[in-house]
Amino acid sequence: MDTTDSKIIFDEQGVCDHCNDFYKNVLPNWYTDERGRAELESIVEKIKRQGRGKEFDCILGMSGGVDSSYLLHLAVTELGLKPLVFHVDGGWNSEIAVNNIEVLVEKLGLELYTEVINWEEMRDFQLAFFKSGVPHLDLPQDHAFIATLYNFAEKYKIKYILNGGNISTECVRNPMEWLYYGTDMVQIKDIFGRFGTIKLKTYPFSPILRHKLYLRYFKGVRVVKPLNYMPYIKAEASKLLADRYAWKPYPQKHFESRFTKFYEGYWLPERFGFDTRKVQYSSLILTKQMKREEALEKLKKPAYDPETIDDEFNYVATKLGITSEALRKYFTMEKKFYFDYKNQVSIFKTGAKVLKYLGVERSIKR
């Protein structure tokens, strides 16, 4: 991490606050030994007990990425759970992602439930964020995934949501200036109200208070992250998936979506100077899965392929129903950030502190 994170702080030894946060707040409370295993076994027993006699005892959102894919393998083959495998199609699935989801579901003998987001609404929502000038263009896609999953769990009274999020590969968070909160309804309404052109009649929404407070404490819906209770090595997980299921790896984390590949690989670093690989590699370095020298060497090359980026650019423009010239104008327009629009950042920060105090969530920076 470097000063492309405008809020970064270095101490007297030149160590940044991302690292200091990990060593001070995360590592001392992260157990992947027998303590973590015992806690996970206790949680799994509760899931099985509440799901006894039912077709499913939990729901697992499947993107086709390594984390969710490995979690599905783990849940079925090692934990003995009966997950409802749920996928949200926001219109940008890559062929690799579709294949990876299909091979796992088929070989594990499961059924796949797919919710398709109305494309015209998704397209207009995404275009509104392009027009706003902000960096967090993936918010419409991310929010749809989160909201649909929670809505489905509530509708069918599924109490446990398995989530592939993990400390091992995500202990360093993206700076808020880069990727803002995906559930800030005040910001969403402000940006779409200014730049949207149609009504979002079917697009799924879920305000953070709904799924953090109402669904959890009143409806008993709980999110469980099993990968945090055991050693999780990304390279080993990828190899196991490839060997057992013919699963195919991606060039970079989150590249299972063609939009996210374009957005994180090209748009963010070239328009804003924000390279999310710095966050991803920093996490792997802190958890001893990558050497710093290796990360620096990888960062010398762009995340996108210079030979095919024009085709990717044209594909995204065509998919969004605009010309390449119009997309170029969004690329060169004045830069805006979350703080240029209405937001609930103070509420999010207060809520994070309360959840940390209650022991519900670990340290949440920025």
N, C-alpha and C positions, 0 to 999 in steps of 0.2 A: 504494500500500500504506500502511496506517495501523496503529494500535494494536489493531485487531481481530485482528491477528497478534500474539499476546502475547509472542512472542520477538523482535520487530523491534528493531533497534538503529539509532539515528541518530548520525552523526558530528558534529563541530563545525560543519560547514556545513549540517547538517540533511538530509544525504543518507542514505537508508536502506541497510541491508546488502544488500538485494536488488539495488539498483542498483550498489553497490560491487562485489558479487560478479560481476555481469555485466561491468563494465568491467575488473576485475582478472583474472578467471579464464576468462571465456567469450569475450569479444570478441577478445583477442589470439591465441586458438587456433582461431578460426572463419574458415575460408577459403571464400568463395563466388566467388572470381575464377578465373583459369586454374589455380591450384594445386588448388582444390577440384574443378574439372572434370576435371583430369588424374587425380586420385585416384579419382574416381567412375568414369572410363573404365577404369581399371585393375581396379576391383572388378567392373564389368560384364563385362569380358573374362573374368575368372575364373568368374563365374556361367555365362556362355555356354559356356565350355570344359568345365566340369564337367557341364553339362546337355545337351551335344551328343548328339543321337540319342534324347533323352528327350522325352516329351510336354510336360513342364514343367521349367523350370530354377530356379524359385523359387516361393514361396508368398506371397500377399499377403492379409492380413486386411482385409476390407472392411466398414466400418460404415455407409457412405453419407454420412459427414461430408466436409467440404471437403478435409481433408488426405489421407485414404485415397483419395478419388475422384480428386483431382488426381494423386496418386502412380500410380494405375492408368493414367490417361491417359499420363503421362510414361513409365512402364515399357514400355508397348506401342508408343506412337507415336514416341517419341524415342530410347529406350534399346534398343529391339528385343528385349526380353526376352519370355519365355513364362511368365507367372505363372499359377499355379493360384489362382483367385479364391475365397477362403474366407470364409464369413460364419457367425457364431455367433448363433443366435436364442435370446435369453434370455427371450423372452416379452413384450418391451416395445417392439418395433419400431413407430415411427410410420409413417403412410402415406407421408409425404414420403421417409423413409429407404428404404422398400421400393421406391418409384418411382425414386429416385436410383440405387440399386444396379442395378435392372433395365435402365434406359436406358443406363447405361454398358456393362454386360456385353453387351447386345444390339448396340449400335452398334460395339463393338470386336470383335464376333464371338467372344466367349469363352463358356465354360461357368461356371456358378456352383455351388459346392459349399456346401451349408448344413448345419450341425450344429445340431440342435434340442436344447436342454437340457430334461431332464425337469422339467415345470412344477411338479409337486407338491414336488419337492425344492428347486427354486429358490424357490418361494413360502415354504416353511418356513425356508429359509436366510435369506431377506430379513426375515421376521418375527422371527427370532432377533435380528437386528441392531437392529430397531426396539425390541424388548423390552430390549436391552442399554443403550439410552439414548445410544449413541455417535453422533458426527456422520458417520462414514464408512459410510453405509448402502449405498453403491454397490459395496462390496467384493465381495459375492457375484456380481454381474454382471461386474465387472471381472476377477475371478479366473477365472471360467468362460471368458471370451474368451481370456485369456492361456494358460491351461492347455490348452484345446482346440487352440489353434493349435500349441503346442509338441508336444503329443501326436500330432497329425496329421503334423507335419513329421518326427518321429522314426519313426512307423509306416511312412511311405512314403519314408523316406530322402531327404527334400528338405533340402539343406544350407543354403539361404539363405532367410531370412524378410525380406521387405520391409516396413518399418514407416514409417507416415506421421508419426511423432513428429518434431518439428523445433525447432530453436533459435529460428527466426524468429518463431513465435507462442507458444512455450512456454519462453522463457528464464527467466522468473520461475516458480518452483515454488510449488505450494500449500503453505502451512505444514503441517507434519506433524500439528499439532493439529486441522486442518481435515479433511484427507484422508490417512489413514494408509496405510502400505504395504499393498498388496493381496495380498502373498504371504507374510505372516507366519503360518505354519501354527500356531504356538503360540497366537497370539491367536484365530485362526479356531476351533481346537479348544476353547479355553476358552469363548468366547462361545456357540458352537453346543452345546457340552456342557451349558451352563447353561440355555439357552433353546430349543434345538431340540426337536422332538417326534417326528421320524421319523429313520430312518437314511438317509444320503446314499449310496445304493448305486451310482448311476451318475454323480453329479455329478463333473466332472473336477477333479482337484487337481494342482498342480505346485509343490512347494516351491522356494524361490528357489535353493537350492544345486543343485537338479536342473537348472534351465535356465541358470543363470549359470555353473555349473562343469561338471557332468557332460555336458550336451548340447553345450556349447560346446567344451570341451577334450578330451572323450573321444569324442564323436560327431561333432564338427566342424560343428555347427549354428550358423550365424552370423546375427545380426540386422544388417541394413543399413538406414540411414536416408538415402536419396538426397536428400531435400529439404535436408539440411544442407550439401550440396556446391555449392549454386547459390543465386542470389537467389530467394527465395520470398516473394512478396507476396500475402497472403491475398485482398485485393479483386480483384487481377488473376486469380488462380486461379479464384475464384468466377465471374467474368465469362466466362472461357474455357469453363468447364464449362457455364454457362447457355447460351451462344451455340452451342456445338458439340453438346451432348448434351441440352439442355432440362432440365438439372439445376436443382433448386430449392434456394435457400439456407434456412438456419435462423435463427431470431431470435437464437440464441446458440450458442457452441461447446458441443458435446456434447448438443445438443437433438435429435439423431436418435433417442434413446431417450425414450419417454414417461415412464419412471420417472426418468431423469436430469434431464429437463426439470422435473419436479415437485420433485425432490430438490434440485437446484442452484438452481433458480429461486425456489423458495418455502421448502422445509423448512430448508435451511441458513441463509439470511439471516434468516428470521423466528424460528426456534427458537434459533439460536446466534449470530446476528449475523455470519455468515461469508458474504460475497458474493464468489463466485469470479470475477465480472467484474473485480474489482480486480486479480486475478492476470493474467487474460487481457488486459485493457487495458494493464496495466503492461508486459507483454511487447511489445505492439504499439507502445507509446510508445518503449521502449528501442531497438527496431529501426526506428524512424522511420516507422511505418505509421499512427500516430494522434497527434494533439496531446493534451497533457494536459488542456487546456480542454474538448476534445470529450468526453474520457472522464469528466470530472467532471460535465458536463452530462447524459450518459447515465445516470450513477449516481443522479441525482436521481429517476429513475423506477424502480419495482421491476422486477425481471426477469420477474415473472409478470404476467398480465393480471388485475387485481382483479375484473373483471366475470365471468371464467370460472373463477376459482380454486376456487370451491365445487364446480363440476362436476368439475374435475380431482381435487379432494380425494376426492369420492365415487367417481370412477372408480378411483383407486388403491386405496381401501378395498375396493371390490367385487372388483377384480382379485385382491387378496390374500386374499379370502374372509373379511373381517372387517367390522364395522359402522363407519360414520363416527365414531361415538362412541368406539369402541375406538381408532381412529387418533388421535383428538383427545387421548386419554389419553396415548398415546406422545409426542404433541407437547408436552404440558405436564408430563410426568414429570421427575424429577431428571436433570440433564445429567450424562453420563459421557463419558470420553475414553479414548483408547487406553491410557493409563497406569493406568487403573482396572482393567485386566485383564492377564493374563499376556501377555508380549510378548517379541520378540527384537530390540528396538530397538538394543541395544548391538552385536549381531552385524551388523545392517544397517549401522550407522555405521562399524564396523571394516571391513567388506567394501567399503563405498564408498570409504574412504580407500585401501585396497589397490588397487582398480580404478583410482582416480585416479592413484596412484603408478605403476602399470604402463602408464598411458596408454590404458586400455581405455575409460574413461568420463570425461566432463568433471566439473567441480566439482558436487558434490551437497550442497545445503544442507538442514539440518533433517532 
